[in-house]
Amino acid sequence: MSVINYDQFAAVDIRVGTILRAEDFPEARKPAFKLWVDFGGTLGVKKSSAQVTRHYRLEDLPGRQVLAVVNFAPRQIGPLMSEVLVLGVPDGDGEVVMLRPDLAVPNGGKMY
């Protein structure tokens, strides 16, 4: 593990957003969903691909708050231009569990 300083950490813009819409993503190499996440304010709605099919059902995702890195360069994933990286941690089997705040918070709130 490399050590970073605070300025390097501060350069990563992690915000909270609410999933508005989720769809299957059959074109992805690994099972994934397409997500539209509302970060409010000037950020607005951003798209992402998330490999979260093991623990989440499409119909349960809208309304769920998540944490995401919003200042990565967009990345083409199949036919989808992913604009943010939704954050998660692996469970005991290596499957993604998405990160979210314990309580409802305003969209766009920056992690610190």
Wavefront OBJ file of the C-alpha trace (Angstrom):
o trace
v 0.000 0.000 0.000
v 1.335 3.425 -0.901
v 0.940 6.411 1.375
v -0.788 9.554 0.056
v -0.973 13.018 1.505
v -4.159 14.930 2.348
v -4.088 16.982 -0.853
v -4.123 13.776 -2.918
v -7.098 12.490 -0.930
v -8.912 15.819 -1.240
v -8.548 15.639 -5.032
v -10.911 12.631 -5.118
v -14.437 14.064 -5.215
v -16.767 11.557 -3.536
v -20.434 12.587 -3.423
v -23.736 11.099 -2.383
v -26.462 10.615 -4.948
v -29.798 8.859 -5.307
v -30.362 6.191 -7.923
v -33.233 7.330 -10.146
v -33.250 4.479 -12.644
v -31.621 1.068 -13.095
v -31.599 -1.219 -16.142
v -30.047 -4.522 -17.115
v -26.763 -4.180 -18.991
v -26.571 -7.330 -21.154
v -23.717 -5.894 -23.270
v -21.331 -5.776 -20.275
v -18.626 -8.454 -20.073
v -19.527 -9.230 -16.447
v -23.096 -9.095 -15.092
v -23.923 -5.446 -14.419
v -26.650 -2.835 -14.232
v -26.827 0.606 -15.830
v -27.537 3.239 -13.181
v -28.704 6.841 -13.435
v -27.722 8.647 -10.231
v -28.957 12.123 -9.218
v -26.269 14.189 -7.485
v -28.395 17.347 -7.427
v -27.193 20.891 -7.987
v -24.695 21.497 -10.752
v -23.698 17.825 -11.035
v -27.194 16.641 -11.946
v -27.832 13.090 -13.155
v -24.854 10.906 -14.105
v -24.685 7.402 -15.610
v -22.673 4.472 -14.313
v -22.203 0.763 -14.826
v -22.206 -1.272 -11.616
v -21.423 -4.965 -11.155
v -23.905 -5.328 -8.297
v -26.246 -7.994 -9.665
v -25.507 -10.511 -6.899
v -26.973 -8.563 -3.978
v -29.371 -6.114 -5.637
v -32.521 -6.367 -7.748
v -33.313 -3.742 -10.354
v -36.631 -2.850 -8.767
v -34.961 -2.194 -5.374
v -32.343 0.262 -6.636
v -34.368 3.420 -7.460
v -34.468 5.644 -4.371
v -31.312 4.130 -2.860
v -28.543 6.554 -1.956
v -24.968 5.649 -2.933
v -21.486 7.122 -2.737
v -19.574 7.687 -5.960
v -16.405 9.281 -7.300
v -17.665 12.060 -9.560
v -14.415 13.504 -10.912
v -12.973 10.580 -12.877
v -12.788 11.013 -16.632
v -15.775 9.344 -18.373
v -15.108 5.745 -19.419
v -16.689 3.841 -22.285
v -18.104 0.508 -21.096
v -19.641 -1.208 -24.091
v -22.342 1.122 -25.425
v -22.522 3.093 -22.128
v -20.399 6.125 -21.286
v -19.891 5.739 -17.529
v -19.576 9.162 -15.894
v -19.089 8.228 -12.222
v -17.715 5.324 -10.201
v -20.246 3.992 -7.687
v -18.285 2.776 -4.667
v -18.534 -0.594 -2.974
v -16.620 -3.130 -0.942
v -16.391 -6.897 -1.420
v -18.369 -9.323 0.695
v -16.842 -12.656 1.797
v -17.242 -14.031 -1.738
v -15.812 -10.964 -3.479
v -19.224 -9.656 -4.605
v -19.854 -5.896 -4.478
v -21.782 -4.314 -1.615
v -22.473 -0.654 -2.419
v -21.518 2.085 0.034
v -24.219 4.443 1.258
v -24.863 6.825 4.154
v -26.607 5.463 7.257
v -29.164 8.284 7.144
v -30.809 10.119 4.245
v -28.721 13.136 3.270
v -29.034 15.775 0.532
v -27.846 14.705 -2.912
v -24.467 16.128 -3.852
v -23.050 16.110 -0.342
v -19.264 15.750 -0.488
v -17.538 13.098 1.634
v -14.956 14.424 4.074
l 1 2 3 4 5 6 7 8 9 10 11 12 13 14 15 16 17 18 19 20 21 22 23 24 25 26 27 28 29 30 31 32 33 34 35 36 37 38 39 40 41 42 43 44 45 46 47 48 49 50 51 52 53 54 55 56 57 58 59 60 61 62 63 64 65 66 67 68 69 70 71 72 73 74 75 76 77 78 79 80 81 82 83 84 85 86 87 88 89 90 91 92 93 94 95 96 97 98 99 100 101 102 103 104 105 106 107 108 109 110 111 112
